Amino acid sequence: MAAFQRNKHENLKEQALTYLGGKKCKRCKNDGLHYAAYDFHHIKGDKENNISKLSNWKKIKKELDKHECIVVCSNCHRE
């Protein structure tokens, strides 16, 4: 992946994390981890898109809002 794409992906994920309240797991309350350690969990309905595959903020925000996503650490998300 090109550096530009990687930076764009990182920026979009950071923006999504900030939009949902920051880097803090809603389940175990773990915070301060690297941004990549957090996942977005859809709590309402079936997810239509994988947020990590979306490439613009408008589409990401729509997915976050439509399915009432929350931030969880990757450990909690796997459980």
HTML snippet that shows the backbone in 3Dmol.js (N, CA, C, O; Angstrom):
<script src="https://3Dmol.org/build/3Dmol-min.js"></script>
<div id="view" style="width:600px;height:400px;position:relative"></div>
<script>
const pdb = `
ATOM      1  N   MET A   1       0.855  -1.179   0.000  1.00  0.00           N
ATOM      2  CA  MET A   1       0.000   0.000   0.000  1.00  0.00           C
ATOM      3  C   MET A   1       0.896   1.236   0.000  1.00  0.00           C
ATOM      4  O   MET A   1       1.862   1.315   0.760  1.00  0.00           O
ATOM      5  N   ALA A   2       0.577   2.165  -0.830  1.00  0.00           N
ATOM      6  CA  ALA A   2       1.364   3.388  -0.935  1.00  0.00           C
ATOM      7  C   ALA A   2       1.255   4.201   0.350  1.00  0.00           C
ATOM      8  O   ALA A   2       0.261   4.113   1.070  1.00  0.00           O
ATOM      9  N   ALA A   3       2.287   4.990   0.627  1.00  0.00           N
ATOM     10  CA  ALA A   3       2.302   5.804   1.850  1.00  0.00           C
ATOM     11  C   ALA A   3       1.102   6.736   1.906  1.00  0.00           C
ATOM     12  O   ALA A   3       0.522   6.923   2.976  1.00  0.00           O
ATOM     13  N   PHE A   4       0.717   7.326   0.776  1.00  0.00           N
ATOM     14  CA  PHE A   4      -0.436   8.223   0.755  1.00  0.00           C
ATOM     15  C   PHE A   4      -1.702   7.495   1.169  1.00  0.00           C
ATOM     16  O   PHE A   4      -2.479   8.015   1.970  1.00  0.00           O
ATOM     17  N   GLN A   5      -1.922   6.297   0.636  1.00  0.00           N
ATOM     18  CA  GLN A   5      -3.114   5.521   0.989  1.00  0.00           C
ATOM     19  C   GLN A   5      -3.095   5.132   2.449  1.00  0.00           C
ATOM     20  O   GLN A   5      -4.121   5.201   3.125  1.00  0.00           O
ATOM     21  N   ARG A   6      -1.936   4.723   2.944  1.00  0.00           N
ATOM     22  CA  ARG A   6      -1.828   4.326   4.344  1.00  0.00           C
ATOM     23  C   ARG A   6      -2.137   5.518   5.245  1.00  0.00           C
ATOM     24  O   ARG A   6      -2.860   5.375   6.230  1.00  0.00           O
ATOM     25  N   ASN A   7      -1.599   6.687   4.920  1.00  0.00           N
ATOM     26  CA  ASN A   7      -1.870   7.877   5.721  1.00  0.00           C
ATOM     27  C   ASN A   7      -3.332   8.278   5.643  1.00  0.00           C
ATOM     28  O   ASN A   7      -3.912   8.685   6.650  1.00  0.00           O
ATOM     29  N   LYS A   8      -3.937   8.171   4.470  1.00  0.00           N
ATOM     30  CA  LYS A   8      -5.357   8.495   4.324  1.00  0.00           C
ATOM     31  C   LYS A   8      -6.190   7.554   5.180  1.00  0.00           C
ATOM     32  O   LYS A   8      -7.109   8.001   5.868  1.00  0.00           O
ATOM     33  N   HIS A   9      -5.885   6.251   5.150  1.00  0.00           N
ATOM     34  CA  HIS A   9      -6.605   5.271   5.965  1.00  0.00           C
ATOM     35  C   HIS A   9      -6.446   5.576   7.456  1.00  0.00           C
ATOM     36  O   HIS A   9      -7.416   5.544   8.212  1.00  0.00           O
ATOM     37  N   GLU A  10      -5.225   5.868   7.862  1.00  0.00           N
ATOM     38  CA  GLU A  10      -4.978   6.199   9.270  1.00  0.00           C
ATOM     39  C   GLU A  10      -5.761   7.437   9.678  1.00  0.00           C
ATOM     40  O   GLU A  10      -6.366   7.466  10.750  1.00  0.00           O
ATOM     41  N   ASN A  11      -5.754   8.452   8.836  1.00  0.00           N
ATOM     42  CA  ASN A  11      -6.479   9.688   9.151  1.00  0.00           C
ATOM     43  C   ASN A  11      -7.976   9.451   9.252  1.00  0.00           C
ATOM     44  O   ASN A  11      -8.628   9.987  10.148  1.00  0.00           O
ATOM     45  N   LEU A  12      -8.529   8.655   8.343  1.00  0.00           N
ATOM     46  CA  LEU A  12      -9.969   8.374   8.383  1.00  0.00           C
ATOM     47  C   LEU A  12     -10.341   7.579   9.631  1.00  0.00           C
ATOM     48  O   LEU A  12     -11.379   7.837  10.241  1.00  0.00           O
ATOM     49  N   LYS A  13      -9.507   6.621  10.015  1.00  0.00           N
ATOM     50  CA  LYS A  13      -9.807   5.842  11.216  1.00  0.00           C
ATOM     51  C   LYS A  13      -9.706   6.725  12.454  1.00  0.00           C
ATOM     52  O   LYS A  13     -10.561   6.652  13.336  1.00  0.00           O
ATOM     53  N   GLU A  14      -8.674   7.555  12.527  1.00  0.00           N
ATOM     54  CA  GLU A  14      -8.540   8.487  13.653  1.00  0.00           C
ATOM     55  C   GLU A  14      -9.753   9.419  13.723  1.00  0.00           C
ATOM     56  O   GLU A  14     -10.257   9.705  14.810  1.00  0.00           O
ATOM     57  N   GLN A  15     -10.216   9.886  12.575  1.00  0.00           N
ATOM     58  CA  GLN A  15     -11.379  10.769  12.528  1.00  0.00           C
ATOM     59  C   GLN A  15     -12.627  10.030  13.025  1.00  0.00           C
ATOM     60  O   GLN A  15     -13.422  10.594  13.777  1.00  0.00           O
ATOM     61  N   ALA A  16     -12.797   8.793  12.615  1.00  0.00           N
ATOM     62  CA  ALA A  16     -13.941   7.994  13.060  1.00  0.00           C
ATOM     63  C   ALA A  16     -13.869   7.727  14.560  1.00  0.00           C
ATOM     64  O   ALA A  16     -14.885   7.803  15.251  1.00  0.00           O
ATOM     65  N   LEU A  17     -12.688   7.418  15.066  1.00  0.00           N
ATOM     66  CA  LEU A  17     -12.530   7.198  16.506  1.00  0.00           C
ATOM     67  C   LEU A  17     -12.877   8.463  17.285  1.00  0.00           C
ATOM     68  O   LEU A  17     -13.573   8.398  18.299  1.00  0.00           O
ATOM     69  N   THR A  18     -12.402   9.596  16.820  1.00  0.00           N
ATOM     70  CA  THR A  18     -12.705  10.872  17.475  1.00  0.00           C
ATOM     71  C   THR A  18     -14.202  11.144  17.429  1.00  0.00           C
ATOM     72  O   THR A  18     -14.782  11.574  18.426  1.00  0.00           O
ATOM     73  N   TYR A  19     -14.825  10.902  16.302  1.00  0.00           N
ATOM     74  CA  TYR A  19     -16.266  11.125  16.132  1.00  0.00           C
ATOM     75  C   TYR A  19     -17.076  10.304  17.142  1.00  0.00           C
ATOM     76  O   TYR A  19     -18.112  10.756  17.629  1.00  0.00           O
ATOM     77  N   LEU A  20     -16.595   9.096  17.452  1.00  0.00           N
ATOM     78  CA  LEU A  20     -17.308   8.222  18.389  1.00  0.00           C
ATOM     79  C   LEU A  20     -16.842   8.379  19.838  1.00  0.00           C
ATOM     80  O   LEU A  20     -17.212   7.580  20.699  1.00  0.00           O
ATOM     81  N   GLY A  21     -16.043   9.391  20.105  1.00  0.00           N
ATOM     82  CA  GLY A  21     -15.666   9.662  21.491  1.00  0.00           C
ATOM     83  C   GLY A  21     -14.228   9.377  21.854  1.00  0.00           C
ATOM     84  O   GLY A  21     -13.846   9.538  23.013  1.00  0.00           O
ATOM     85  N   GLY A  22     -13.431   8.966  20.911  1.00  0.00           N
ATOM     86  CA  GLY A  22     -12.016   8.766  21.183  1.00  0.00           C
ATOM     87  C   GLY A  22     -11.610   7.314  21.286  1.00  0.00           C
ATOM     88  O   GLY A  22     -12.416   6.399  21.110  1.00  0.00           O
ATOM     89  N   LYS A  23     -10.323   7.130  21.581  1.00  0.00           N
ATOM     90  CA  LYS A  23      -9.751   5.790  21.672  1.00  0.00           C
ATOM     91  C   LYS A  23      -9.979   5.228  23.076  1.00  0.00           C
ATOM     92  O   LYS A  23      -9.110   5.311  23.945  1.00  0.00           O
ATOM     93  N   LYS A  24     -11.162   4.658  23.275  1.00  0.00           N
ATOM     94  CA  LYS A  24     -11.491   4.032  24.549  1.00  0.00           C
ATOM     95  C   LYS A  24     -12.520   2.947  24.292  1.00  0.00           C
ATOM     96  O   LYS A  24     -13.576   3.204  23.714  1.00  0.00           O
ATOM     97  N   CYS A  25     -12.208   1.734  24.725  1.00  0.00           N
ATOM     98  CA  CYS A  25     -13.099   0.602  24.529  1.00  0.00           C
ATOM     99  C   CYS A  25     -14.350   0.781  25.392  1.00  0.00           C
ATOM    100  O   CYS A  25     -14.250   1.021  26.595  1.00  0.00           O
ATOM    101  N   LYS A  26     -15.508   0.664  24.781  1.00  0.00           N
ATOM    102  CA  LYS A  26     -16.777   0.811  25.512  1.00  0.00           C
ATOM    103  C   LYS A  26     -17.033  -0.362  26.435  1.00  0.00           C
ATOM    104  O   LYS A  26     -17.857  -0.262  27.344  1.00  0.00           O
ATOM    105  N   ARG A  27     -16.339  -1.479  26.220  1.00  0.00           N
ATOM    106  CA  ARG A  27     -16.570  -2.664  27.049  1.00  0.00           C
ATOM    107  C   ARG A  27     -15.616  -2.721  28.243  1.00  0.00           C
ATOM    108  O   ARG A  27     -16.063  -2.749  29.390  1.00  0.00           O
ATOM    109  N   CYS A  28     -14.313  -2.738  27.983  1.00  0.00           N
ATOM    110  CA  CYS A  28     -13.343  -2.902  29.069  1.00  0.00           C
ATOM    111  C   CYS A  28     -12.726  -1.582  29.526  1.00  0.00           C
ATOM    112  O   CYS A  28     -11.968  -1.546  30.495  1.00  0.00           O
ATOM    113  N   LYS A  29     -13.056  -0.496  28.821  1.00  0.00           N
ATOM    114  CA  LYS A  29     -12.583   0.867  29.138  1.00  0.00           C
ATOM    115  C   LYS A  29     -11.103   1.078  28.874  1.00  0.00           C
ATOM    116  O   LYS A  29     -10.546   2.096  29.284  1.00  0.00           O
ATOM    117  N   ASN A  30     -10.451   0.134  28.193  1.00  0.00           N
ATOM    118  CA  ASN A  30      -9.045   0.285  27.847  1.00  0.00           C
ATOM    119  C   ASN A  30      -8.883   1.494  26.931  1.00  0.00           C
ATOM    120  O   ASN A  30      -9.636   1.650  25.970  1.00  0.00           O
ATOM    121  N   ASP A  31      -7.913   2.339  27.222  1.00  0.00           N
ATOM    122  CA  ASP A  31      -7.696   3.522  26.394  1.00  0.00           C
ATOM    123  C   ASP A  31      -6.204   3.740  26.164  1.00  0.00           C
ATOM    124  O   ASP A  31      -5.365   3.151  26.846  1.00  0.00           O
ATOM    125  N   GLY A  32      -5.900   4.565  25.228  1.00  0.00           N
ATOM    126  CA  GLY A  32      -4.508   4.912  24.969  1.00  0.00           C
ATOM    127  C   GLY A  32      -3.756   3.920  24.111  1.00  0.00           C
ATOM    128  O   GLY A  32      -2.543   4.052  23.947  1.00  0.00           O
ATOM    129  N   LEU A  33      -4.436   2.930  23.559  1.00  0.00           N
ATOM    130  CA  LEU A  33      -3.772   1.980  22.673  1.00  0.00           C
ATOM    131  C   LEU A  33      -3.530   2.633  21.314  1.00  0.00           C
ATOM    132  O   LEU A  33      -4.075   3.697  21.021  1.00  0.00           O
ATOM    133  N   HIS A  34      -2.734   2.004  20.516  1.00  0.00           N
ATOM    134  CA  HIS A  34      -2.515   2.457  19.141  1.00  0.00           C
ATOM    135  C   HIS A  34      -3.869   2.418  18.426  1.00  0.00           C
ATOM    136  O   HIS A  34      -4.699   1.556  18.710  1.00  0.00           O
ATOM    137  N   TYR A  35      -4.084   3.347  17.504  1.00  0.00           N
ATOM    138  CA  TYR A  35      -5.387   3.436  16.831  1.00  0.00           C
ATOM    139  C   TYR A  35      -5.791   2.107  16.178  1.00  0.00           C
ATOM    140  O   TYR A  35      -6.980   1.797  16.098  1.00  0.00           O
ATOM    141  N   ALA A  36      -4.820   1.328  15.714  1.00  0.00           N
ATOM    142  CA  ALA A  36      -5.122   0.075  15.018  1.00  0.00           C
ATOM    143  C   ALA A  36      -5.691  -0.996  15.945  1.00  0.00           C
ATOM    144  O   ALA A  36      -6.239  -1.992  15.473  1.00  0.00           O
ATOM    145  N   ALA A  37      -5.567  -0.804  17.255  1.00  0.00           N
ATOM    146  CA  ALA A  37      -6.060  -1.794  18.216  1.00  0.00           C
ATOM    147  C   ALA A  37      -7.557  -1.657  18.480  1.00  0.00           C
ATOM    148  O   ALA A  37      -8.124  -2.443  19.240  1.00  0.00           O
ATOM    149  N   TYR A  38      -8.200  -0.673  17.865  1.00  0.00           N
ATOM    150  CA  TYR A  38      -9.630  -0.452  18.081  1.00  0.00           C
ATOM    151  C   TYR A  38     -10.433  -0.841  16.848  1.00  0.00           C
ATOM    152  O   TYR A  38     -10.005  -0.638  15.712  1.00  0.00           O
ATOM    153  N   ASP A  39     -11.613  -1.407  17.105  1.00  0.00           N
ATOM    154  CA  ASP A  39     -12.538  -1.803  16.049  1.00  0.00           C
ATOM    155  C   ASP A  39     -13.843  -1.047  16.219  1.00  0.00           C
ATOM    156  O   ASP A  39     -14.111  -0.468  17.271  1.00  0.00           O
ATOM    157  N   PHE A  40     -14.641  -1.060  15.177  1.00  0.00           N
ATOM    158  CA  PHE A  40     -15.971  -0.468  15.218  1.00  0.00           C
ATOM    159  C   PHE A  40     -16.983  -1.602  15.244  1.00  0.00           C
ATOM    160  O   PHE A  40     -17.019  -2.434  14.338  1.00  0.00           O
ATOM    161  N   HIS A  41     -17.804  -1.631  16.287  1.00  0.00           N
ATOM    162  CA  HIS A  41     -18.798  -2.695  16.443  1.00  0.00           C
ATOM    163  C   HIS A  41     -20.180  -2.146  16.122  1.00  0.00           C
ATOM    164  O   HIS A  41     -20.623  -1.167  16.722  1.00  0.00           O
ATOM    165  N   HIS A  42     -20.851  -2.776  15.182  1.00  0.00           N
ATOM    166  CA  HIS A  42     -22.208  -2.378  14.793  1.00  0.00           C
ATOM    167  C   HIS A  42     -23.186  -2.972  15.806  1.00  0.00           C
ATOM    168  O   HIS A  42     -23.259  -4.193  15.946  1.00  0.00           O
ATOM    169  N   ILE A  43     -23.937  -2.130  16.513  1.00  0.00           N
ATOM    170  CA  ILE A  43     -24.866  -2.647  17.524  1.00  0.00           C
ATOM    171  C   ILE A  43     -26.312  -2.642  17.055  1.00  0.00           C
ATOM    172  O   ILE A  43     -27.184  -3.177  17.740  1.00  0.00           O
ATOM    173  N   LYS A  44     -26.579  -2.049  15.904  1.00  0.00           N
ATOM    174  CA  LYS A  44     -27.950  -1.969  15.404  1.00  0.00           C
ATOM    175  C   LYS A  44     -27.981  -2.446  13.959  1.00  0.00           C
ATOM    176  O   LYS A  44     -27.296  -1.888  13.101  1.00  0.00           O
ATOM    177  N   GLY A  45     -28.764  -3.463  13.693  1.00  0.00           N
ATOM    178  CA  GLY A  45     -28.928  -3.944  12.321  1.00  0.00           C
ATOM    179  C   GLY A  45     -27.700  -4.657  11.794  1.00  0.00           C
ATOM    180  O   GLY A  45     -26.709  -4.841  12.501  1.00  0.00           O
ATOM    181  N   ASP A  46     -27.787  -5.047  10.555  1.00  0.00           N
ATOM    182  CA  ASP A  46     -26.676  -5.718   9.890  1.00  0.00           C
ATOM    183  C   ASP A  46     -25.800  -4.687   9.205  1.00  0.00           C
ATOM    184  O   ASP A  46     -26.294  -3.775   8.543  1.00  0.00           O
ATOM    185  N   LYS A  47     -24.500  -4.841   9.370  1.00  0.00           N
ATOM    186  CA  LYS A  47     -23.622  -3.874   8.727  1.00  0.00           C
ATOM    187  C   LYS A  47     -23.707  -4.025   7.220  1.00  0.00           C
ATOM    188  O   LYS A  47     -23.806  -5.131   6.688  1.00  0.00           O
ATOM    189  N   GLU A  48     -23.666  -2.903   6.559  1.00  0.00           N
ATOM    190  CA  GLU A  48     -23.725  -2.886   5.101  1.00  0.00           C
ATOM    191  C   GLU A  48     -22.333  -2.788   4.498  1.00  0.00           C
ATOM    192  O   GLU A  48     -22.090  -3.287   3.399  1.00  0.00           O
ATOM    193  N   ASN A  49     -21.429  -2.152   5.209  1.00  0.00           N
ATOM    194  CA  ASN A  49     -20.075  -1.946   4.708  1.00  0.00           C
ATOM    195  C   ASN A  49     -19.067  -2.197   5.808  1.00  0.00           C
ATOM    196  O   ASN A  49     -19.340  -1.964   6.986  1.00  0.00           O
ATOM    197  N   ASN A  50     -17.907  -2.672   5.415  1.00  0.00           N
ATOM    198  CA  ASN A  50     -16.800  -2.796   6.338  1.00  0.00           C
ATOM    199  C   ASN A  50     -16.141  -1.419   6.392  1.00  0.00           C
ATOM    200  O   ASN A  50     -15.595  -0.950   5.393  1.00  0.00           O
ATOM    201  N   ILE A  51     -16.191  -0.784   7.537  1.00  0.00           N
ATOM    202  CA  ILE A  51     -15.707   0.592   7.668  1.00  0.00           C
ATOM    203  C   ILE A  51     -14.257   0.728   7.205  1.00  0.00           C
ATOM    204  O   ILE A  51     -13.892   1.740   6.607  1.00  0.00           O
ATOM    205  N   SER A  52     -13.443  -0.265   7.472  1.00  0.00           N
ATOM    206  CA  SER A  52     -12.039  -0.175   7.080  1.00  0.00           C
ATOM    207  C   SER A  52     -11.848  -0.188   5.564  1.00  0.00           C
ATOM    208  O   SER A  52     -10.776   0.177   5.080  1.00  0.00           O
ATOM    209  N   LYS A  53     -12.846  -0.592   4.823  1.00  0.00           N
ATOM    210  CA  LYS A  53     -12.754  -0.621   3.358  1.00  0.00           C
ATOM    211  C   LYS A  53     -13.290   0.652   2.712  1.00  0.00           C
ATOM    212  O   LYS A  53     -13.084   0.869   1.518  1.00  0.00           O
ATOM    213  N   LEU A  54     -13.972   1.492   3.479  1.00  0.00           N
ATOM    214  CA  LEU A  54     -14.530   2.724   2.923  1.00  0.00           C
ATOM    215  C   LEU A  54     -13.437   3.774   2.807  1.00  0.00           C
ATOM    216  O   LEU A  54     -12.537   3.841   3.644  1.00  0.00           O
ATOM    217  N   SER A  55     -13.520   4.593   1.765  1.00  0.00           N
ATOM    218  CA  SER A  55     -12.414   5.503   1.484  1.00  0.00           C
ATOM    219  C   SER A  55     -12.764   6.984   1.575  1.00  0.00           C
ATOM    220  O   SER A  55     -11.949   7.834   1.218  1.00  0.00           O
ATOM    221  N   ASN A  56     -13.970   7.303   2.051  1.00  0.00           N
ATOM    222  CA  ASN A  56     -14.247   8.722   2.262  1.00  0.00           C
ATOM    223  C   ASN A  56     -15.090   8.918   3.515  1.00  0.00           C
ATOM    224  O   ASN A  56     -15.878   8.054   3.898  1.00  0.00           O
ATOM    225  N   TRP A  57     -14.906  10.070   4.139  1.00  0.00           N
ATOM    226  CA  TRP A  57     -15.512  10.353   5.436  1.00  0.00           C
ATOM    227  C   TRP A  57     -17.034  10.326   5.389  1.00  0.00           C
ATOM    228  O   TRP A  57     -17.662   9.852   6.335  1.00  0.00           O
ATOM    229  N   LYS A  58     -17.633  10.810   4.338  1.00  0.00           N
ATOM    230  CA  LYS A  58     -19.093  10.856   4.235  1.00  0.00           C
ATOM    231  C   LYS A  58     -19.691   9.446   4.337  1.00  0.00           C
ATOM    232  O   LYS A  58     -20.676   9.239   5.045  1.00  0.00           O
ATOM    233  N   LYS A  59     -19.101   8.492   3.639  1.00  0.00           N
ATOM    234  CA  LYS A  59     -19.590   7.107   3.682  1.00  0.00           C
ATOM    235  C   LYS A  59     -19.336   6.472   5.047  1.00  0.00           C
ATOM    236  O   LYS A  59     -20.174   5.730   5.560  1.00  0.00           O
ATOM    237  N   ILE A  60     -18.190   6.765   5.625  1.00  0.00           N
ATOM    238  CA  ILE A  60     -17.864   6.213   6.951  1.00  0.00           C
ATOM    239  C   ILE A  60     -18.843   6.738   7.996  1.00  0.00           C
ATOM    240  O   ILE A  60     -19.375   5.966   8.793  1.00  0.00           O
ATOM    241  N   LYS A  61     -19.079   8.037   7.995  1.00  0.00           N
ATOM    242  CA  LYS A  61     -19.997   8.644   8.963  1.00  0.00           C
ATOM    243  C   LYS A  61     -21.401   8.063   8.825  1.00  0.00           C
ATOM    244  O   LYS A  61     -22.069   7.800   9.825  1.00  0.00           O
ATOM    245  N   LYS A  62     -21.846   7.863   7.596  1.00  0.00           N
ATOM    246  CA  LYS A  62     -23.167   7.280   7.352  1.00  0.00           C
ATOM    247  C   LYS A  62     -23.257   5.884   7.957  1.00  0.00           C
ATOM    248  O   LYS A  62     -24.266   5.546   8.576  1.00  0.00           O
ATOM    249  N   GLU A  63     -22.223   5.072   7.788  1.00  0.00           N
ATOM    250  CA  GLU A  63     -22.199   3.720   8.343  1.00  0.00           C
ATOM    251  C   GLU A  63     -22.161   3.759   9.870  1.00  0.00           C
ATOM    252  O   GLU A  63     -22.856   2.982  10.524  1.00  0.00           O
ATOM    253  N   LEU A  64     -21.363   4.647  10.438  1.00  0.00           N
ATOM    254  CA  LEU A  64     -21.272   4.760  11.892  1.00  0.00           C
ATOM    255  C   LEU A  64     -22.618   5.148  12.507  1.00  0.00           C
ATOM    256  O   LEU A  64     -23.031   4.600  13.529  1.00  0.00           O
ATOM    257  N   ASP A  65     -23.290   6.098  11.868  1.00  0.00           N
ATOM    258  CA  ASP A  65     -24.571   6.594  12.383  1.00  0.00           C
ATOM    259  C   ASP A  65     -25.703   5.599  12.173  1.00  0.00           C
ATOM    260  O   ASP A  65     -26.512   5.375  13.073  1.00  0.00           O
ATOM    261  N   LYS A  66     -25.762   5.013  11.007  1.00  0.00           N
ATOM    262  CA  LYS A  66     -26.875   4.126  10.661  1.00  0.00           C
ATOM    263  C   LYS A  66     -26.934   2.898  11.555  1.00  0.00           C
ATOM    264  O   LYS A  66     -28.018   2.432  11.905  1.00  0.00           O
ATOM    265  N   HIS A  67     -25.795   2.382  11.917  1.00  0.00           N
ATOM    266  CA  HIS A  67     -25.749   1.143  12.689  1.00  0.00           C
ATOM    267  C   HIS A  67     -25.318   1.344  14.135  1.00  0.00           C
ATOM    268  O   HIS A  67     -24.976   0.389  14.833  1.00  0.00           O
ATOM    269  N   GLU A  68     -25.338   2.598  14.574  1.00  0.00           N
ATOM    270  CA  GLU A  68     -24.978   2.917  15.965  1.00  0.00           C
ATOM    271  C   GLU A  68     -23.719   2.181  16.393  1.00  0.00           C
ATOM    272  O   GLU A  68     -23.730   1.396  17.341  1.00  0.00           O
ATOM    273  N   CYS A  69     -22.645   2.445  15.684  1.00  0.00           N
ATOM    274  CA  CYS A  69     -21.376   1.797  15.990  1.00  0.00           C
ATOM    275  C   CYS A  69     -20.781   2.321  17.291  1.00  0.00           C
ATOM    276  O   CYS A  69     -20.987   3.473  17.675  1.00  0.00           O
ATOM    277  N   ILE A  70     -20.041   1.447  17.955  1.00  0.00           N
ATOM    278  CA  ILE A  70     -19.291   1.816  19.153  1.00  0.00           C
ATOM    279  C   ILE A  70     -17.840   1.387  18.948  1.00  0.00           C
ATOM    280  O   ILE A  70     -17.543   0.542  18.103  1.00  0.00           O
ATOM    281  N   VAL A  71     -16.952   1.974  19.724  1.00  0.00           N
ATOM    282  CA  VAL A  71     -15.536   1.633  19.671  1.00  0.00           C
ATOM    283  C   VAL A  71     -15.257   0.562  20.715  1.00  0.00           C
ATOM    284  O   VAL A  71     -15.600   0.717  21.887  1.00  0.00           O
ATOM    285  N   VAL A  72     -14.635  -0.517  20.282  1.00  0.00           N
ATOM    286  CA  VAL A  72     -14.196  -1.567  21.205  1.00  0.00           C
ATOM    287  C   VAL A  72     -12.770  -1.953  20.834  1.00  0.00           C
ATOM    288  O   VAL A  72     -12.372  -1.833  19.675  1.00  0.00           O
ATOM    289  N   CYS A  73     -12.006  -2.413  21.811  1.00  0.00           N
ATOM    290  CA  CYS A  73     -10.661  -2.873  21.499  1.00  0.00           C
ATOM    291  C   CYS A  73     -10.783  -4.205  20.754  1.00  0.00           C
ATOM    292  O   CYS A  73     -11.811  -4.878  20.832  1.00  0.00           O
ATOM    293  N   SER A  74      -9.755  -4.565  20.055  1.00  0.00           N
ATOM    294  CA  SER A  74      -9.821  -5.784  19.237  1.00  0.00           C
ATOM    295  C   SER A  74     -10.037  -7.031  20.098  1.00  0.00           C
ATOM    296  O   SER A  74     -10.690  -7.973  19.648  1.00  0.00           O
ATOM    297  N   ASN A  75      -9.506  -7.059  21.322  1.00  0.00           N
ATOM    298  CA  ASN A  75      -9.730  -8.211  22.199  1.00  0.00           C
ATOM    299  C   ASN A  75     -11.204  -8.374  22.537  1.00  0.00           C
ATOM    300  O   ASN A  75     -11.745  -9.474  22.428  1.00  0.00           O
ATOM    301  N   CYS A  76     -11.847  -7.308  22.940  1.00  0.00           N
ATOM    302  CA  CYS A  76     -13.271  -7.377  23.278  1.00  0.00           C
ATOM    303  C   CYS A  76     -14.120  -7.698  22.050  1.00  0.00           C
ATOM    304  O   CYS A  76     -15.107  -8.427  22.146  1.00  0.00           O
ATOM    305  N   HIS A  77     -13.740  -7.159  20.910  1.00  0.00           N
ATOM    306  CA  HIS A  77     -14.511  -7.408  19.695  1.00  0.00           C
ATOM    307  C   HIS A  77     -14.460  -8.889  19.321  1.00  0.00           C
ATOM    308  O   HIS A  77     -15.447  -9.433  18.827  1.00  0.00           O
ATOM    309  N   ARG A  78     -13.342  -9.534  19.547  1.00  0.00           N
ATOM    310  CA  ARG A  78     -13.232 -10.960  19.222  1.00  0.00           C
ATOM    311  C   ARG A  78     -14.031 -11.817  20.201  1.00  0.00           C
ATOM    312  O   ARG A  78     -14.509 -12.891  19.835  1.00  0.00           O
ATOM    313  N   GLU A  79     -14.178 -11.356  21.428  1.00  0.00           N
ATOM    314  CA  GLU A  79     -14.961 -12.122  22.418  1.00  0.00           C
ATOM    315  C   GLU A  79     -16.424 -12.031  22.084  1.00  0.00           C
ATOM    316  O   GLU A  79     -17.255 -12.604  22.790  1.00  0.00           O
TER     317      GLU A  79
END
`;
const viewer = $3Dmol.createViewer("view");
viewer.addModel(pdb, "pdb");
viewer.setStyle({}, {cartoon: {color: "spectrum"}});
viewer.zoomTo();
viewer.render();
</script>
